[in-house]
Amino acid sequence: MRIRRTNIILAGCLAVSACQSGPTSQAVSDRNSEFGCIAGTVGGAIIGGLIGSTIGAGTGQVLAVGAGIGGGGFVGNRLACR
């Protein structure tokens, strides 16, 4: 049940991230780039935290969630802010 919920949340995040339209001017392009960078970082942190929450129990789970948030945020930032 927990994995199913994680998959639904992951699918929702991916669907929302696909809604970004193409830029029409330099100012709009800069704003969209900044939004994409922030969205990638936050989205990666959320997904990493969800994946980390499925690992371990007790203190190990807390550490896994923290590592998932940090790692997911880093990867999301690197992918979105090229």
Secondary structure, 3 states (H helix, E strand, C coil): CHHHHHHHHHHHHHHHHCCCCCCCCHHHHHHHHHHHHHHHHHHHHHHHHHHHHCCCCCHHHHHHHHHHHHHHHHHHHHHHCC
